[in-house]
Amino acid sequence: MLEFLTPRLRLRQITAADWPLFVRLHQEQVIIRYVFDEPSIEEIAAKFRVLLPAWQARPRQWLCMVVCCIESGTPLGTMAFIITDAKHSNAEFGYMFLPEHFGKGYATEALLAAKKFALSLGIAQLQATVTEGNAGSCRVLEKCGFVLSKRIEQAYSINNMLYDDLIYTYHSNEPATPAAE
């Protein structure tokens, strides 16, 4: 099973046993308010099933990693990416963490590990889309060396409100160290 370790975290590929975590991440309003409308349990299950097969470094297959605290084994959230082109030169990142773990640096630490792995595959450009208003996610990306490269006005609807999409990018020719906090 694919796994990454950081000083505090273990990132491992998602398994069927992670269903309760996955459901909570997709239903808790404080988590999803800047991500999407609350999906039905059927929609959550369909998304979950897509993530379960063993990951292969090929386009259009998500690698979803459960982020756990090494010390306690507690699941903290998920970190995922998908190779978006046939040349393996671009990838899109996404992550969701439980609210009790916000503000502790876990998302930054996990994204740095996932970014390092993606770059080791030869992926040259990394991207993440953040809904305007999600300041915490913007800070995580900036700490990991991503820069705001594009704003798409009123691109996404959540609960019948239109939001701008903020596109963050990281190019492999940029420094691999996080920005100063």
Contact map, one row per residue, 1 for C-alpha under 8 A:
1110000000011000000000000000000000000000000000000000010000000000000000000000000000000000000000000000000000000000000000000000000000000000000000000000000000000000000000000000000000000
1111000000011000000000000000000000000000000000000000000000000000000000000000000000000000000000000000000000000000000000000000000000000000000000000000000000000000000000000000000000000
1111100001111000000000000000000000000000000000000000000000000000000000000000000000000000000000000000000000000000000000000000000000000000000000000000000000000000000000000000000000000
0111110001110000000000000000000000000000000000000000000000000000000000000000000000000000000000000000000000000000110000000000000000000000000000000000000000000000000000000000000000000
0011111111100000000000000000000000000000000000000000000000000000000000000000000000000000000000000000000000000000100000000000000000000000000000000000000000000000000000000000000000000
0001111111000000000000000000000000000000000000000000000000000000000000000000000000000000000000000000000000001100100000000000000000000000000000000000000000000000000000000000000000000
0000111110000000000000000000000000000000000000000000000000000000000000000000000000000000000000000000000000000000000000000000000000000000000000000000000000000000000000000000000000000
0000111111000000000000000000000000000000000000000000000000000000000011100000000000000000000000000000000000000000000000000000000000000000000000000000000000000000000000000000000000000
0000111111100000000000000000000000000000000000000000000000000000001111000000000000000000000000000000000001001100000000000000000000000000000000000000000000000000000000000000000000000
0011110111110000000000000000000000000000000000000000000000000000001111000000000000000000000000000000000000000000000000000000000000000000000000000000000000000000000000000000000000000
0011100011111000000000000000000000000000000000000000000000000000111100000000000000000000000000000000000000000100000000000000000000000000000000000000000000000000000000000000000000000
1111000001111100000000000000000000000000000000000000000000000000111000000000000000000000000000000000000000000000000000000000000000000000000000000000000000000000000000000000000000000
1110000000111110000000000000000000000000000000000000000000000011110000000000000000000000000000000000000000000000000000000000000000000000000000000000000000000000000000000000000000000
0000000000011111010000000000000000000000000000000011000000000001110000000000000000000000000000000000000000000000000000000000000000000000000000000000000000000000000000000000000000000
0000000000001111111000000000000000000000000000000001000000000000000000000000000000000000000000000000000000000000000000000000000000000000000000000000000000000000000000000000000000000
0000000000000111111000000000000000000000000000000001000000000000000000000000000000000000000000000000000000000000000000000000000000000000000000000000000000000000000000000000000000000
0000000000000011111100000000000000000000000000000000000000000000000000000000000000000000000000000000000000000000000000000000000000000000000000000000000000000000000000000000000000000
0000000000000111111111000000000000000000000000000000000000000000010000000000000000000000000000000000000000000000000000000000000000000000000000000000000000000000000000000000000000000
0000000000000011111111100000000000000000000000010000000000000000000000000000000000000000000000000000000000000000000000000000000000000000000000000000000000000000000000000000000000000
0000000000000000111111110000000000000000000000000000000000000000000000000000000000000000000000000000000000000000000000000000000000000000000000000000000000000000000000000000000000000
0000000000000000011111111000000000000000000000000000000000000000000000000010100000000000000000000000000000000000000000000000000000000000000000000000000000000000000000000000000000000
0000000000000000011111111100000000000000000100010000000000000000000000000000000000000000000000000000000000000000000000000000000000000000000000000000000000000000000000000000000000000
0000000000000000001111111110000000000000100100000000000000000000000000000000000000000000000000000000000000000000000000000000000000000000000000000000000000000000000000000000000000000
0000000000000000000111111111000000000000000000000000000000000000000000000000000000000000000000000000000000000000000000000000000000000000000000000000000000000000000000000000000000000
0000000000000000000011111111001100000000000000000000000000000000000000000000100000000000000000011100000000000000000000000000000000000000000000000000000000000000000000000000000000000
0000000000000000000001111111001100000110000100000000000000000000000000000000000000000000000000000000000000000000000000000000000000000000000000000000000000000000000000000000000000000
0000000000000000000000111111101100000110000000000000000000000000000000000000000000000000000000000000000000000000000000000000000000000000000000000000000000000000000000000000000000000
0000000000000000000000011111111100000000000000000000000000000000000000000000000000000000000000000000000000000000000000000000000000000000000000000000000000000000000000000000000000000
0000000000000000000000000011111110000100000000000000000000000000000000000000000000000000000000000000000000000000000000000000000000000000000000000000000000000000000000000000000000000
0000000000000000000000000001111110000000000000000000000000000000000000000000000000000000000000000010000000000000000000000000000000000000000000000000000000000000000000000000000000000
0000000000000000000000001111111111100000000000000000000000000000000000000000000000000000000000011110000000000000000000000000000000000000000000000000000000000000000000000000000000000
0000000000000000000000001111111111111100000000000000000000000000000000000000000000000000000000000000000000000000000000000000000000000000000000000000000000000000000000000000000000000
0000000000000000000000000000111111111000000000000000000000000000000000000000000000000000000000000000000000000000000000000000000000000000000000000000000000000100000000000000000000000
0000000000000000000000000000001111110000000000000000000000000000000000000000000000000000000000000000000000000000000000000000000001111100000000000000000000000100000000000000000000000
0000000000000000000000000000001111111000000000000000000000000000000000000000000000000000000000000000000000000000000000000000000001100000000000000000000000000100000000000000000000000
0000000000000000000000000000000111111110000000000000000000000000000000000000000000000000000000000000000000000000000000000000000000000000000000000000000000001100000000000000000000000
0000000000000000000000000000000110111110000000000000000000000000000000000000000000000000000000000000000000000000000000000000000000000000000000000000000000000110000000000000000000000
0000000000000000000000000110100100011111000000000000000000000000000000000000000000000000000000000000000000000000000000000000000000000000000000000000000000000000000000000000000000000
0000000000000000000000000110000000011111111100000000000000000000000000000000000000000000000000000000000000000000000000000000000000000000000000000000000000000000000000000000000000000
0000000000000000000000000000000000000111111100000000000000000000000000000000000000000000000000000000000000000000000000000000000000000000000000000000000000000000000000000000000000000
0000000000000000000000100000000000000011111110000000000000000000000000000000000000000000000000000000000000000000000000000000000000000000000000000000000000000000000000000000000000000
0000000000000000000000000000000000000011111111000000000000000000000000000000000000000000000000000000000000000000000000000000000000000000000000000000000000000000000000000000000000000
0000000000000000000000000000000000000011111111100000000000000000000000000000000000000000000000000000000000000000000000000000000000000000000000000000000000000000000000000000000000000
0000000000000000000001100100000000000011111111110000000000000000000000000000000000000000000000000000000000000000000000000000000000000000000000000000000000000000000000000000000000000
0000000000000000000000000000000000000000111111111000000000000000000000000000000000000000000000000000000000000000000000000000000000000000000000000000000000000000000000000000000000000
0000000000000000000000000000000000000000011111111100000000000000000000000000000000000000000000000000000000000000000000000000000000000000000000000000000000000000000000000000000000000
0000000000000000000000000000000000000000001111111110000000000000000000000000000000000000000000000000000000000000000000000000000000000000000000000000000000000000000000000000000000000
0000000000000000001001000000000000000000000111111111000000000000000000000000000000000000000000000000000000000000000000000000000000000000000000000000000000000000000000000000000000000
0000000000000000000000000000000000000000000011111111100000000000000000000000000000000000000000000000000000000000000000000000000000000000000000000000000000000000000000000000000000000
0000000000000000000000000000000000000000000001111111100000000000000000000000000000000000000000000000000000000000000000000000000000000000000000000000000000000000000000000000000000000
0000000000000100000000000000000000000000000000111111100000001111000000000000000000000000000000000000000000000000000000000000000000000000000000000000000000000000000000000000000000000
0000000000000111000000000000000000000000000000011111110000000000000000000000000000000000000000000000000000000000000000000000000000000000000000000000000000000000000000000000000000000
0000000000000000000000000000000000000000000000001111111000000000000000000000000000000000000000000000000000000000000000000000000000000000000000000000000000000000000000000000000000000
1000000000000000000000000000000000000000000000000001111100000000000000000000000000000000000000000000000000000000000000000000000000000000000000000000000000000000000000000000000000000
0000000000000000000000000000000000000000000000000000111110001110000000000000000000000000000000000000000000000000000000000000000000000000000000000000000000000000000000000000000000000
0000000000000000000000000000000000000000000000000000011111001000000000000000000000000000000000000000000000000000000000000000000000000000000000000000000000000000000000000000000000000
0000000000000000000000000000000000000000000000000000001111101000000000000000000000100000000000000000000000000000000000000000000000000000000000000000000000000000000000000000000000000
0000000000000000000000000000000000000000000000000000000111111000000000000000000000100101000000000000000000000000000000000000000000000000000000000000000000000000000000000000000000000
0000000000000000000000000000000000000000000000000000000011111000000000000000000001111101000000000000000000000000000000000000000000000000000000000000000000000000000000000000000000000
0000000000000000000000000000000000000000000000000000000001111100000000000000000001111000000000000000000000000000000000000000000000000000000000000000000000000000000000000000000000000
0000000000000000000000000000000000000000000000000010001111111110000000000000000001100000000000000000000000000000000000000000000000000000000000000000000000000000000000000000000000000
0000000000000000000000000000000000000000000000000010001000011111000000000000000111100000000000000000000000000000000000000000000000000000000000000000000000000000000000000000000000000
0000000000001000000000000000000000000000000000000010001000001111100000000000000111000000000000000000000000000000000000000000000000000000000000000000000000000000000000000000000000000
0000000000001100000000000000000000000000000000000010000000000111110000000000011110000000000000000000000000000000000000000000000000000000000000000000000000000000000000000000000000000
0000000000111100000000000000000000000000000000000000000000000011111000000000011100000000000000000000000000000000000000000000000000000000000000000000000000000000000000000000000000000
0000000000111100010000000000000000000000000000000000000000000001111100000011111000000000000000000000000000000000000000000000000000000000000000000000000000000000000000000000000000000
0000000011110000000000000000000000000000000000000000000000000000111110000011111000000000000000000000000000000100000000000000000000000000000000000000000000000000000000000000000000000
0000000011100000000000000000000000000000000000000000000000000000011111001111100000000000000000000000000000000000000000000000000000000000000000000000000000000000000000000000000000000
0000000111000000000000000000000000000000000000000000000000000000001111111111000000000000000000000000000000000000000000000000000000000000000000000000000000000000000000000000000000000
0000000111000000000000000000000000000000000000000000000000000000000111111100000000000000000000000000000000000000000000000000000000000000000000000000000000000000000000000000000000000
0000000100000000000000000000000000000000000000000000000000000000000011111000000000000000000000000000000000000000000000000000000000000000000000000000000000000000000000000000000000000
0000000000000000000000000000000000000000000000000000000000000000000011111100000000000000000000000000000000000000000000000000000000000000000000000000000000000000000000000000000000000
0000000000000000000000000000000000000000000000000000000000000000000111111110000000000000000000000000000000000000000000000000000000000000000000000000000000000000000000000000000000000
0000000000000000000000000000000000000000000000000000000000000000000111011111000000000000000000000000000000000000000000000000000000000000000000000000000000000000000000000000000000000
0000000000000000000010000000000000000000000000000000000000000000011110001111100000000000000000000000000000000000000000000000000000000000000000000000000000000000000000000000000000000
0000000000000000000000000000000000000000000000000000000000000000011110000111110000000000000000001100100000000000000000000000000000000000000000000000000000000000000000000000000000000
0000000000000000000010001000000000000000000000000000000000000000011100000011111000000000000000111100000000000000000000000000000000000000000000000000000000000000000000000000000000000
0000000000000000000000000000000000000000000000000000000000000001111000000001111100000000000000111000000000000000000000000000000000000000000000000000000000000000000000000000000000000
0000000000000000000000000000000000000000000000000000000000000001111000000000111110000000000011110000000000000110010000000000000000000000000000000000000000000000000000000000000000000
0000000000000000000000000000000000000000000000000000000000000111100000000000011111000000000011100000000000000000010000000000000000000000000000000000000000000000000000000000000000000
0000000000000000000000000000000000000000000000000000000000000111000000000000001111100000001111000000000000000000000000000000000000000000000000000000000000000000000000000000000000000
0000000000000000000000000000000000000000000000000000000000111110000000000000000111110000001110000000000000000000000000000000000000000000000000000000000000000000000000000000000000000
0000000000000000000000000000000000000000000000000000000011111100000000000000000011111001111100000000000000000000000000000000000000000000000000000000000000000000000000000000000000000
0000000000000000000000000000000000000000000000000000000000110000000000000000000001111101111100000000000000000000000000000000000000000000000000000000000000000000000000000000000000000
0000000000000000000000000000000000000000000000000000000000110000000000000000000000111111111000000000000000000000000000000000000000000000000000000000000000000000000000000000000000000
0000000000000000000000000000000000000000000000000000000001100000000000000000000000011111100000000000000000000000000000000000000000000000000000000000000000000000000000000000000000000
0000000000000000000000000000000000000000000000000000000000000000000000000000000000001111110000000000000000000000000000000000000000000000000000000000000000000000000000000000000000000
0000000000000000000000000000000000000000000000000000000001100000000000000000000000111111111000000000000000000000000000000110000000000000000000000000000000000000000000000000000000000
0000000000000000000000000000000000000000000000000000000000000000000000000000000000111111111000000000000000000000000000000111100000000000000000000000000000000000000000000000000000000
0000000000000000000000000000000000000000000000000000000000000000000000000000000000111011111100000000000000000000000000000011111000000000000000000000000000000000000000000000000000000
0000000000000000000000000000000000000000000000000000000000000000000000000000000011111001111110000000000000000000000001000010111000000000000000000000000000000000000000000000000000000
0000000000000000000000000000000000000000000000000000000000000000000000000000000011110000011111000000000000000000000000000000011100000000000000000000000000000000000000000000000000000
0000000000000000000000000000000000000000000000000000000000000000000000000000001111000000001111100000000000000000000000000000011110000000000000000000000000000000000000000000000000000
0000000000000000000000000000000000000000000000000000000000000000000000000000001110000000000111110000000000000000000000000000000110000000000000000000000000000000000000000000000000000
0000000000000000000000000000000000000000000000000000000000000000000000000000111100000000000011111000000000100000000000000000000000000000000000000000000000000000000000000000000000000
0000000000000000000000001000001000000000000000000000000000000000000000000000111000000000000001111100000000000000000000000000000000000000000000000000000000000000000000000000000000000
0000000000000000000000001000001000000000000000000000000000000000000000000001110000000000000000111110110000100000000000000000000000000000000000000000000000000000000000000000000000000
0000000000000000000000001000001000000000000000000000000000000000000000000001100000000000000000011111110000000000000000000000000000000000000000000000000000000000000000000000000000000
0000000000000000000000000000011000000000000000000000000000000000000000000000000000000000000000001111110000000000000000000000000000000000000000000000000000000000000000000000000000000
0000000000000000000000000000000000000000000000000000000000000000000000000000000000000000000000000111110000000000000000000000000000000000000000000000000000000000000000000000000000000
0000000000000000000000000000000000000000000000000000000000000000000000000001000000000000000000001111111101000000000000000000000000000000000000000000000000000000000000000000000000000
0000000000000000000000000000000000000000000000000000000000000000000000000000000000000000000000001111111111000000000000000000000000000000000000000000000000000000000000000000000000000
0000000000000000000000000000000000000000000000000000000000000000000000000000000000000000000000000000111111000000000000000000000000000000000000000000000000000000000000000000000000000
0000000000000000000000000000000000000000000000000000000000000000000000000000000000000000000000000000111111000000000000000000000000000000000000000000000000000000000000000000000000000
0000000000000000000000000000000000000000000000000000000000000000000000000000000000000000000000000000011111111000000000000000000000000000000000000000000000000000000000000000000000000
0000000010000000000000000000000000000000000000000000000000000000000000000000000000000000000000000000111111111100000000000000000000000000000000000000000000000000000000000000000000000
0000000000000000000000000000000000000000000000000000000000000000000000000000000000000000000000101000000011111110000000000000000000000000000100000000000000000000000000000000000000000
0000000000000000000000000000000000000000000000000000000000000000000000000000000000000000000000000000000011111111000000000000000000000000000110110000000000000000000000000000000000000
0000010010000000000000000000000000000000000000000000000000000000000000000000000000000000000000000000000011111111100000000000000000000000000000000000000000000000000000000000000000000
0000010010100000000000000000000000000000000000000000000000000000001000000000001000000000000000000000000001111111110000000000000000000000000000000000000000000000000000000000000000000
0000000000000000000000000000000000000000000000000000000000000000000000000000001000000000000000000000000000111111111000000000000000000000000000010000000000000000000000000000000000000
0000000000000000000000000000000000000000000000000000000000000000000000000000000000000000000000000000000000011111111100000000000000000000000000010000000000000000000000000000000001000
0001110000000000000000000000000000000000000000000000000000000000000000000000000000000000000000000000000000001111111110000000000000000000000000000000000000000000000000000000000000000
0001000000000000000000000000000000000000000000000000000000000000000000000000001100000000000000000000000000000111111111000000000000000000000000000000000000000000000000000000000000000
0000000000000000000000000000000000000000000000000000000000000000000000000000000000000000000000000000000000000011111111100000010000000000000000000000000000000000000000000000000000000
0000000000000000000000000000000000000000000000000000000000000000000000000000000000000000000000000000000000000001111111110000000000000000000000000000000000000000000000000000000000000
0000000000000000000000000000000000000000000000000000000000000000000000000000000000000000000000000000000000000000111111111000000000000000000000000000000000000000000000000000000000000
0000000000000000000000000000000000000000000000000000000000000000000000000000000000000000001000000000000000000000011111111110000000000000000000000000000000000000000000000000000000000
0000000000000000000000000000000000000000000000000000000000000000000000000000000000000000000000000000000000000000001111111111000000000000000000000000000000000000000000000001000000000
0000000000000000000000000000000000000000000000000000000000000000000000000000000000000000000000000000000000000000000111111110000000000000000000000000000000000000000000000000000000000
0000000000000000000000000000000000000000000000000000000000000000000000000000000000000000000000000000000000000000000011111110000000000000000000000000000000000000000000000000000000000
0000000000000000000000000000000000000000000000000000000000000000000000000000000000000001100000000000000000000000000001111111000000000000000000000000000000000000000000000000000000000
0000000000000000000000000000000000000000000000000000000000000000000000000000000000000001111000000000000000000000000001111111110000000000000000000000000000000000000000000001000000000
0000000000000000000000000000000000000000000000000000000000000000000000000000000000000000110000000000000000000000000000100111110000000000000000000000000000000000000000000011100000000
0000000000000000000000000000000000000000000000000000000000000000000000000000000000000000111000000000000000000000000000000011111000000000000000000000000000000000000000001111000000000
0000000000000000000000000000000000000000000000000000000000000000000000000000000000000000011110000000000000000000001000000011111100000000000000000000000000000000000000001110000000000
0000000000000000000000000000000000000000000000000000000000000000000000000000000000000000011110000000000000000000000000000000111110000000000000000100000000000000000000111100000000000
0000000000000000000000000000000000000000000000000000000000000000000000000000000000000000000111000000000000000000000000000000011111000000000000000000000000000000000000111000000000000
0000000000000000000000000000000000000000000000000000000000000000000000000000000000000000000011000000000000000000000000000000001111100000000000000000000000000000000011110000000000000
0000000000000000000000000000000001100000000000000000000000000000000000000000000000000000000000000000000000000000000000000000000111110100110000000000000000000000000011110000000000000
0000000000000000000000000000000001100000000000000000000000000000000000000000000000000000000000000000000000000000000000000000000011111100000000000000000000010000001111000000000000000
0000000000000000000000000000000001000000000000000000000000000000000000000000000000000000000000000000000000000000000000000000000001111110000000000000000000000000001111000000000000000
0000000000000000000000000000000001000000000000000000000000000000000000000000000000000000000000000000000000000000000000000000000000111110000000000000000000000000000000000000000000000
0000000000000000000000000000000001000000000000000000000000000000000000000000000000000000000000000000000000000000000000000000000001111111110000000000000000000000000000000000000000000
0000000000000000000000000000000000000000000000000000000000000000000000000000000000000000000000000000000000000000000000000000000000011111111000000000000000000000000000000000000000000
0000000000000000000000000000000000000000000000000000000000000000000000000000000000000000000000000000000000000000000000000000000000000111111100000000000000000000000000000000000000000
0000000000000000000000000000000000000000000000000000000000000000000000000000000000000000000000000000000000000000000000000000000001000111111110000000000000000000000000000000000000000
0000000000000000000000000000000000000000000000000000000000000000000000000000000000000000000000000000000000000000000000000000000001000111111111000000000000000000000000000000000000000
0000000000000000000000000000000000000000000000000000000000000000000000000000000000000000000000000000000000000000000000000000000000000011111111100000000000000000000000000000000000000
0000000000000000000000000000000000000000000000000000000000000000000000000000000000000000000000000000000000110000000000000000000000000001111111110000000000000000000000000000000000000
0000000000000000000000000000000000000000000000000000000000000000000000000000000000000000000000000000000000010000000000000000000000000000111111111110000000000000000000010000000000000
0000000000000000000000000000000000000000000000000000000000000000000000000000000000000000000000000000000000000000000000000000000000000000011111111110000000000000000000000000000001100
0000000000000000000000000000000000000000000000000000000000000000000000000000000000000000000000000000000000010000000000000000000000000000001111111100000000000000000000000000000001111
0000000000000000000000000000000000000000000000000000000000000000000000000000000000000000000000000000000000010011000000000000000000000000000111111100000000000000000000000000000011100
0000000000000000000000000000000000000000000000000000000000000000000000000000000000000000000000000000000000000000000000000000000000000000000011111110000000000000000000000100011111100
0000000000000000000000000000000000000000000000000000000000000000000000000000000000000000000000000000000000000000000000000000001000000000000011111111000000000000000000011100000000000
0000000000000000000000000000000000000000000000000000000000000000000000000000000000000000000000000000000000000000000000000000000000000000000011001111100000000000000000011100000000000
0000000000000000000000000000000000000000000000000000000000000000000000000000000000000000000000000000000000000000000000000000000000000000000000000111111000000000000001111000000000000
0000000000000000000000000000000000000000000000000000000000000000000000000000000000000000000000000000000000000000000000000000000000000000000000000011111000000000000001111000000000000
0000000000000000000000000000000000000000000000000000000000000000000000000000000000000000000000000000000000000000000000000000000000000000000000000001111100000000000001110000000000000
0000000000000000000000000000000000000000000000000000000000000000000000000000000000000000000000000000000000000000000000000000000000000000000000000001111110000000000111100000000000000
0000000000000000000000000000000000000000000000000000000000000000000000000000000000000000000000000000000000000000000000000000000000000000000000000000011111100000000111100000000000000
0000000000000000000000000000000000000000000000000000000000000000000000000000000000000000000000000000000000000000000000000000000000000000000000000000001111100000001110000000000000000
0000000000000000000000000000000000000000000000000000000000000000000000000000000000000000000000000000000000000000000000000000000000000000000000000000000111111000011110000000000000000
0000000000000000000000000000000000000000000000000000000000000000000000000000000000000000000000000000000000000000000000000000000000000000000000000000000111111000011110000000000000000
0000000000000000000000000000000000000000000000000000000000000000000000000000000000000000000000000000000000000000000000000000000000100000000000000000000001111100011110000000000000000
0000000000000000000000000000000000010000000000000000000000000000000000000000000000000000000000000000000000000000000000000000000000000000000000000000000001111111111000000000000000000
0000000000000000000000000000000011111000000000000000000000000000000000000000000000000000000000000000000000000000000000000000000000000000000000000000000000011111111000000000000000000
0000000000000000000000000000000000001000000000000000000000000000000000000000000000000000000000000000000000000000000000000000000000000000000000000000000000001111100000000000000000000
0000000000000000000000000000000000000000000000000000000000000000000000000000000000000000000000000000000000000000000000000000000000000000000000000000000000001111110000000000000000000
0000000000000000000000000000000000000000000000000000000000000000000000000000000000000000000000000000000000000000000000000000000000000000000000000000000000001111111000000000000000000
0000000000000000000000000000000000000000000000000000000000000000000000000000000000000000000000000000000000000000000000000000000000000000000000000000000001111101111100000000000000000
0000000000000000000000000000000000000000000000000000000000000000000000000000000000000000000000000000000000000000000000000000000000110000000000000000000011111100111110000000000000000
0000000000000000000000000000000000000000000000000000000000000000000000000000000000000000000000000000000000000000000000000000000000110000000000000000001111110000011111000000000000000
0000000000000000000000000000000000000000000000000000000000000000000000000000000000000000000000000000000000000000000000000000000011110000000000000000001111110000001111100000000000000
0000000000000000000000000000000000000000000000000000000000000000000000000000000000000000000000000000000000000000000000000000000011110000000000000001111100000000000111110000000000000
0000000000000000000000000000000000000000000000000000000000000000000000000000000000000000000000000000000000000000000000000000001111000000000000000001111100000000000011111000000000000
0000000000000000000000000000000000000000000000000000000000000000000000000000000000000000000000000000000000000000000000000000001111000000000010000111110000000000000001111100000000000
0000000000000000000000000000000000000000000000000000000000000000000000000000000000000000000000000000000000000000000000000000111100000000000000000111100000000000000000111110000000000
0000000000000000000000000000000000000000000000000000000000000000000000000000000000000000000000000000000000000000000000000000111000000000000000001110000000000000000000011111010000000
0000000000000000000000000000000000000000000000000000000000000000000000000000000000000000000000000000000000000000000000000001110000000000000000000000000000000000000000001111110000000
0000000000000000000000000000000000000000000000000000000000000000000000000000000000000000000000000000000000000000000000100011100000000000000000000000000000000000000000000111111100000
0000000000000000000000000000000000000000000000000000000000000000000000000000000000000000000000000000000000000000000000000001000000000000000000000000000000000000000000000011111000000
0000000000000000000000000000000000000000000000000000000000000000000000000000000000000000000000000000000000000000000000000000000000000000000000001000000000000000000000000111111100000
0000000000000000000000000000000000000000000000000000000000000000000000000000000000000000000000000000000000000000000000000000000000000000000000001000000000000000000000000001111110000
0000000000000000000000000000000000000000000000000000000000000000000000000000000000000000000000000000000000000000000000000000000000000000000000001000000000000000000000000001011111000
0000000000000000000000000000000000000000000000000000000000000000000000000000000000000000000000000000000000000000000000000000000000000000000000011000000000000000000000000000001111100
0000000000000000000000000000000000000000000000000000000000000000000000000000000000000000000000000000000000000001000000000000000000000000000001111000000000000000000000000000000111110
0000000000000000000000000000000000000000000000000000000000000000000000000000000000000000000000000000000000000000000000000000000000000000000001111000000000000000000000000000000011111
0000000000000000000000000000000000000000000000000000000000000000000000000000000000000000000000000000000000000000000000000000000000000000000000100000000000000000000000000000000001111
0000000000000000000000000000000000000000000000000000000000000000000000000000000000000000000000000000000000000000000000000000000000000000000000100000000000000000000000000000000000111
